[in-house]
Amino acid sequence: MVGAGLLALAACGVRNPPVAVAGPQSDVAALAGEWAGSYASPVTGRTGTIAFTLSTGGDSAFGAVTMIPSGLRQPLQPWRGQNTANGPLPGTELLTIRFVRVAAGRVSGALTAYADPETGAAAHTRFEGTLEGDTVSGTFTTRFERSSASGPTGTWQVVRRGGGS
């Protein structure tokens, strides 16, 4: 997203750093599982897919994000301190979730910075949504580094694979 995505697929045995998850234990446990869905930004016209896996153990959670905007063949890449507008960096690396808060069915959080696919600038996305059974849906806002203007907004939705909490 110049938009954002929510959470994601911790695939291929990649172990990401722990994600800070704040909230009552029962609410945190309700987010455990594999999630898949999509996002859309009417501001940019961009749409894409997102995937999320959250596994909890003790007070730690692990998650990663795959965001693939429609029309691109590769997922968005983490920000590495340089402009990547001339093409993606070699290799595919999952984006990570910086933190998640969950309480009373409301979910909010942020992604680590990633490279905007059009400009290569660092993009920062915050998301919020509502958990209802095996579906989480909500909105996101993206802000670009070194810009005071508010960035693109949009909606996202993920559904738990296999159902059942």
LUMKE-603703 format. One record per atom (N, C-alpha, C, CB): x, y, z. Coordinates in steps of 0.1 Angstrom, whole numbers, padded with zeros to 4 digits, always signed. Glycine has a CB too. Example, Ala and Ser with C-alpha at 12.3 -4.5 7.8 and 13.67 -1.06 7.14 Angstrom:
residues 2
+0132-0057+0078;+0123-0045+0078;+0132-0033+0078;+0113-0045+0090;+0128-0022+0071;+0137-0011+0071;+0129+0000+0079;+0141-0006+0057;
This chain:
residues 165
+0008-0011+0000;+0000+0000+0000;+0009+0012+0000;-0010+0000+0011;+0010+0018-0009;+0011+0031-0005;-0003+0030+0000;+0014+0043-0016;-0004+0026+0007;-0015+0021+0013;-0008+0013+0023;-0026+0014+0005;-0014+0002+0027;-0007-0005+0037;-0011-0019+0036;-0008+0001+0050;-0009-0026+0044;-0015-0039+0045;-0015-0041+0059;-0008-0050+0037;-0020-0052+0062;-0020-0055+0076;-0009-0065+0077;-0033-0059+0082;-0012-0075+0083;-0003-0084+0088;+0001-0094+0078;-0009-0091+0100;+0008-0105+0082;+0013-0113+0070;+0017-0127+0072;+0022-0106+0065;+0023-0132+0061;+0026-0146+0060;+0040-0148+0064;+0024-0151+0046;+0042-0155+0075;+0056-0159+0080;+0059-0172+0073;+0057-0160+0095;+0063-0171+0061;+0065-0183+0052;+0079-0187+0051;+0059-0181+0039;+0081-0198+0045;+0095-0203+0042;+0104-0204+0054;+0101-0194+0032;+0099-0206+0066;+0107-0208+0077;+0114-0195+0082;+0117-0218+0075;+0110-0184+0077;+0116-0171+0081;+0111-0168+0095;+0113-0160+0071;+0120-0165+0104;+0116-0161+0117;+0119-0146+0119;+0124-0169+0128;+0108-0139+0121;+0109-0124+0123;+0111-0121+0138;+0097-0117+0117;+0115-0109+0141;+0116-0105+0155;+0103-0105+0161;+0123-0091+0156;+0102-0107+0174;+0089-0106+0181;+0082-0093+0179;+0091-0108+0196;+0069-0094+0178;+0061-0082+0177;+0055-0079+0190;+0050-0085+0166;+0055-0067+0194;+0049-0062+0207;+0034-0063+0205;+0054-0048+0211;+0027-0071+0213;+0012-0071+0212;+0007-0068+0226;+0008-0086+0208;-0001-0058+0227;-0006-0053+0239;-0021-0056+0240;-0003-0038+0242;-0026-0061+0251;-0040-0063+0252;-0043-0075+0261;-0047-0065+0239;-0055-0076+0265;-0059-0088+0274;-0056-0101+0267;-0074-0087+0277;-0051-0111+0274;-0047-0123+0269;-0057-0130+0260;-0043-0133+0280;-0070-0129+0263;-0080-0135+0255;-0082-0128+0242;-0094-0135+0263;-0080-0115+0242;-0080-0107+0229;-0069-0110+0220;-0081-0092+0232;-0057-0111+0226;-0045-0115+0218;-0046-0129+0213;-0032-0114+0228;-0051-0138+0220;-0053-0152+0216;-0063-0153+0204;-0057-0161+0227;-0072-0144+0204;-0083-0144+0193;-0077-0140+0180;-0094-0134+0197;-0065-0134+0180;-0058-0130+0167;-0049-0141+0162;-0050-0118+0169;-0046-0152+0169;-0037-0162+0165;-0043-0169+0153;-0035-0172+0176;-0034-0172+0143;-0038-0180+0131;-0032-0174+0119;-0053-0180+0130;-0036-0180+0108;-0032-0175+0094;-0043-0167+0088;-0027-0187+0085;-0040-0155+0083;-0050-0146+0078;-0046-0142+0063;-0051-0134+0086;-0056-0141+0055;-0053-0136+0041;-0064-0127+0037;-0052-0148+0031;-0061-0117+0028;-0071-0108+0024;-0065-0098+0014;-0077-0100+0035;-0071-0086+0014;-0067-0076+0004;-0069-0062+0010;-0076-0077-0008;-0063-0052+0003;-0064-0038+0006;-0067-0030-0006;-0051-0033+0013;-0072-0018-0004;-0075-0009-0015;-0074+0005-0011;-0089-0012-0021;-0069+0014-0019;-0068+0028-0016;-0074+0035-0028;-0053+0032-0015;-0086+0042-0025;-0092+0050-0036;-0084+0062-0039;-0106+0054-0031;-0075+0066-0030;-0067+0078-0032;-0057+0075-0043;-0059+0082-0019;-0050+0063-0043;-0040+0060-0052;-0045+0051-0064;-0028+0053-0046;-0057+0044-0061;-0062+0035-0071;-0055+0021-0070;-0061+0040-0085;-0046+0020-0060;-0038+0008-0058;-0046-0002-0050;-0025+0011-0052;-0045-0015-0054;-0051-0026-0046;-0040-0037-0045;-0064-0031-0053;-0042-0046-0037;-0033-0057-0036;-0037-0067-0025;-0019-0052-0032;-0029-0077-0024;-0031-0088-0014;-0023-0086-0002;-0029-0102-0021;-0028-0091+0009;-0020-0092+0022;-0022-0105+0028;-0024-0080+0031;-0012-0109+0036;-0013-0122+0043;-0007-0120+0057;-0007-0134+0035;-0011-0127+0067;-0007-0125+0080;-0007-0138+0088;-0015-0114+0087;+0003-0141+0095;+0003-0152+0105;+0007-0147+0118;+0012-0164+0100;-0001-0149+0128;+0003-0145+0142;+0003-0158+0151;-0007-0134+0147;+0014-0161+0156;+0014-0172+0166;+0019-0166+0179;+0024-0183+0161;+0012-0170+0189;+0015-0164+0203;+0021-0175+0211;+0003-0159+0209;+0030-0171+0220;+0036-0180+0230;+0041-0172+0241;+0047-0189+0223;+0035-0173+0253;+0039-0165+0264;+0035-0151+0261;+0054-0166+0267;+0044-0141+0262;+0041-0127+0260;+0046-0122+0247;+0046-0119+0271;+0050-0131+0238;+0056-0127+0225;+0047-0132+0214;+0070-0133+0223;+0047-0125+0203;+0040-0129+0191;+0049-0127+0179;+0026-0120+0189;+0047-0134+0169;+0055-0133+0157;+0046-0131+0145;+0064-0146+0155;+0050-0122+0136;+0042-0119+0124;+0051-0113+0114;+0030-0111+0128;+0046-0114+0102;+0053-0107+0090;+0043-0103+0080;+0064-0117+0084;+0047-0095+0071;+0037-0090+0061;+0042-0092+0047;+0034-0075+0064;+0033-0096+0039;+0036-0097+0024;+0025-0088+0018;+0035-0111+0018;+0030-0077+0011;+0021-0068+0004;+0025-0068-0011;+0021-0053+0010;+0016-0072-0019;+0018-0072-0033;+0008-0064-0040;+0018-0087-0039;+0012-0051-0044;+0002-0043-0051;-0001-0049-0065;+0008-0029-0053;-0014-0048-0069;-0018-0053-0082;-0009-0046-0092;-0033-0049-0085;-0005-0054-0102;+0004-0049-0113;+0018-0051-0110;+0001-0035-0115;+0022-0053-0098;+0036-0056-0095;+0039-0071-0093;+0041-0048-0081;+0050-0075-0097;+0053-0089-0097;+0060-0093-0084;+0062-0093-0108;+0065-0083-0076;+0072-0086-0064;+0065-0079-0052;+0086-0082-0065;+0067-0085-0040;+0062-0078-0028;+0069-0065-0025;+0062-0088-0016;+0063-0056-0018;+0070-0044-0014;+0082-0048-0005;+0060-0035-0006;+0092-0040-0005;+0104-0043+0002;+0106-0034+0014;+0116-0042-0007;+0113-0039+0024;+0115-0030+0036;+0124-0018+0032;+0123-0038+0047;+0122-0007+0039;+0130+0005+0036;+0145+0002+0041;+0124+0017+0044;+0154+0006+0033;+0168+0003+0036;+0176+0016+0036;+0174-0006+0026;+0169+0028+0037;+0177+0040+0038;+0180+0046+0024;+0189+0039+0046;+0175+0040+0013;+0178+0045+0000;+0166+0045-0008;+0190+0038-0007;+0166+0054-0018;+0154+0054-0028;+0155+0042-0037;+0154+0068-0036;+0144+0035-0038;+0144+0023-0047;+0134+0025-0058;+0140+0010-0038;+0132+0037-0062;+0122+0039-0073;+0127+0033-0086;+0120+0054-0075;+0139+0031-0088;+0144+0025-0101;+0143+0010-0101;+0158+0029-0103;+0137+0004-0091;+0135-0010-0092;+0137-0016-0078;+0144-0017-0102;+0131-0027-0075;+0132-0034-0062;+0146-0039-0060;+0122-0045-0061;+0150-0040-0048;+0162-0046-0044;+0162-0061-0047;+0166-0044-0029;+0173-0068-0050;+0172-0082-0052;+0167-0090-0040;+0186-0087-0057;+0161-0101-0043;+0156-0109-0032;+0143-0104-0026;+0166-0110-0021;+0136-0113-0020;+0123-0109-0014;+0124-0110+0001;+0111-0118-0019;+0120-0100+0008;+0120-0100+0023;+0107-0095+0028;+0132-0091+0028;+0102-0102+0038;+0089-0099+0043;+0090-0086+0051;+0084-0110+0052;+0079-0078+0051;+0078-0066+0059;+0074-0071+0073;+0067-0056+0054;+0077-0063+0083;+0073-0067+0097;+0064-0058+0103;+0086-0069+0105;+0057-0063+0113;+0047-0055+0121;+0055-0049+0132;+0035-0064+0126;+0054-0037+0135;+0061-0030+0146;+0054-0032+0159;+0063-0015+0143;+0041-0031+0159;+0034-0034+0172;+0019-0036+0168;+0036-0022+0182;+0012-0042+0178;-0002-0044+0176;-0009-0042+0190;-0005-0059+0171;-0020-0035+0190;-0028-0034+0202;-0041-0040+0199;-0029-0019+0207;-0047-0048+0208;-0060-0054+0206;-0067-0053+0220;-0059-0068+0201;-0080-0049+0219;-0088-0049+0231;-0103-0047+0226;-0084-0037+0241;-0111-0055+0233;-0126-0055+0230;-0129-0056+0215;-0131-0042+0236;-0121-0064+0208;-0124-0066+0194;-0118-0055+0184;-0138-0066+0192;-0111-0045+0190;-0105-0034+0182;-0090-0037+0180;-0107-0020+0188;-0085-0037+0168;-0071-0040+0165;-0065-0027+0159;-0070-0052+0155;-0052-0024+0164;-0045-0012+0158;-0030-0016+0158;-0048+0001+0165;-0023-0009+0149;-0008-0012+0149;-0002-0004+0138;-0006-0026+0148;+0011-0008+0135;+0019-0001+0125;+0028-0011+0119;+0027+0011+0131;+0032-0009+0107;+0042-0017+0100;+0056-0009+0101;+0038-0019+0085;+0067-0017+0100;+0080-0010+0098;+0080-0003+0085;+0091-0021+0099;+0089+0006+0083;+0089+0014+0071;+0092+0005+0059;+0100+0025+0072;+0086+0008+0048;+0088+0001+0035;+0090+0011+0024;+0077-0009+0032;+0095+0006+0013;+0098+0015+0001;+0085+0016-0007;+0109+0009-0008;+0081+0029-0009;+0069+0031-0017;+0072+0026-0032;+0065+0046-0017;+0063+0018-0038;+0067+0013-0051;+0068+0023-0062;+0057+0003-0055;+0062+0035-0060;+0062+0045-0071;+0074+0055-0069;+0049+0053-0071;+0077+0059-0057;+0087+0069-0055;+0100+0063-0049;+0082+0080-0046;+0099+0052-0042;+0110+0046-0035;+0112+0052-0021;+0123+0048-0043;+0104+0062-0018;+0105+0069-0005;+0101+0060+0006;+0097+0082-0005;+0106+0063+0018;+0101+0055+0030;+0087+0058+0033;+0110+0058+0042;+0079+0047+0034;+0065+0048+0037;+0062+0042+0051;+0056+0042+0026;+0054+0049+0059;+0050+0044+0072;+0035+0043+0073;+0055+0054+0084;+0030+0031+0076;+0016+0028+0076;+0011+0024+0090;+0013+0017+0066;+0000+0030+0094;-0007+0026+0106;-0021+0021+0102;-0009+0039+0116;-0025+0011+0110;-0038+0004+0106;-0047+0003+0119;-0035-0009+0100;-0059+0002+0116;-0069-0001+0127;-0080-0009+0121;-0074+0012+0134;-0087-0017+0129;-0098-0025+0124;-0106-0031+0136;-0093-0036+0115;-0115-0039+0132;-0124-0046+0141;-0124-0061+0138;-0139-0041+0140;-0122-0069+0149;-0122-0083+0148;-0136-0088+0151;-0112-0090+0158;-0142-0095+0141;-0155-0102+0143;-0154-0116+0138;-0166-0094+0135;-0153-0125+0147;-0152-0139+0144;-0139-0142+0137;-0163-0144+0136;-0139-0147+0124;-0128-0150+0117;-0124-0139+0106;-0129-0163+0110;-0129-0127+0108;-0127-0116+0099;-0122-0103+0107;-0139-0112+0091;-0112-0097+0101;-0107-0084+0107;-0108-0075+0095;-0092-0085+0113;-0114-0063+0097;-0115-0053+0086;-0113-0039+0092;-0128-0054+0078;-0108-0030+0084;-0106-0017+0089;-0100-0008+0079;-0097-0017+0101;-0093+0003+0084;-0087+0013+0075;-0072+0014+0078;-0094+0026+0078;-0065+0021+0069;-0051+0024+0071;-0048+0038+0066;-0042+0013+0064;-0037+0043+0071;-0032+0056+0066;-0017+0055+0064;-0035+0067+0077;-0012+0060+0053;+0003+0059+0051;+0008+0074+0051;+0006+0052+0037;+0020+0075+0056;+0027+0088+0057;+0041+0086+0051;+0028+0093+0071;+0046+0095+0043;+0059+0094+0037;+0069+0102+0045;+0058+0099+0022;+0081+0097+0046;+0091+0104+0053;+0094+0117+0046;+0104+0095+0054;+0098+0127+0054;+0101+0140+0049;+0090+0147+0042;+0113+0139+0039;+0077+0143+0045;+0066+0150+0040;+0056+0153+0051;+0059+0141+0029;+0051+0166+0051;+0042+0170+0061;+0027+0167+0057;+0043+0184+0064;+0026+0164+0044;+0012+0161+0039;+0007+0147+0043;+0012+0162+0023;-0006+0146+0046;-0011+0133+0049;-0011+0125+0037;-0025+0134+0055;-0008+0112+0039;-0007+0103+0028;-0019+0096+0024;+0004+0093+0030;-0018+0086+0016;-0030+0078+0011;-0037+0071+0023;-0026+0068+0001;-0049+0069+0021;-0057+0061+0031;-0064+0050+0023;-0067+0070+0039;-0070+0040+0030;-0077+0030+0023;-0083+0020+0033;-0068+0023+0014;-0088+0009+0028;-0094-0001+0036;-0087-0014+0034;-0109-0002+0033;-0088-0023+0044;-0083-0037+0043;-0092-0047+0050;-0068-0037+0049;-0090-0059+0046;-0098-0070+0053;-0090-0083+0051;-0112-0071+0047;-0090-0090+0062;-0084-0104+0062;-0093-0113+0068;-0070-0104+0070;-0093-0126+0064;-0101-0137+0069;-0092-0148+0074;-0111-0142+0058;-0095-0154+0085;-0086-0164+0091;-0088-0177+0082;-0091-0168+0105;-0077-0182+0078;-0077-0195+0070;-0081-0206+0078;-0063-0197+0063;-0090-0214+0073;-0094-0226+0080;-0105-0223+0091;-0083-0232+0087;-0107-0210+0094;-0118-0206+0103;-0114-0211+0117;-0131-0212+0099;-0123-0208+0126;-0122-0213+0140;-0111-0205+0148;-0119-0227+0141;-0114-0200+0159;-0105-0192+0167;-0097-0202+0175;-0112-0182+0176;
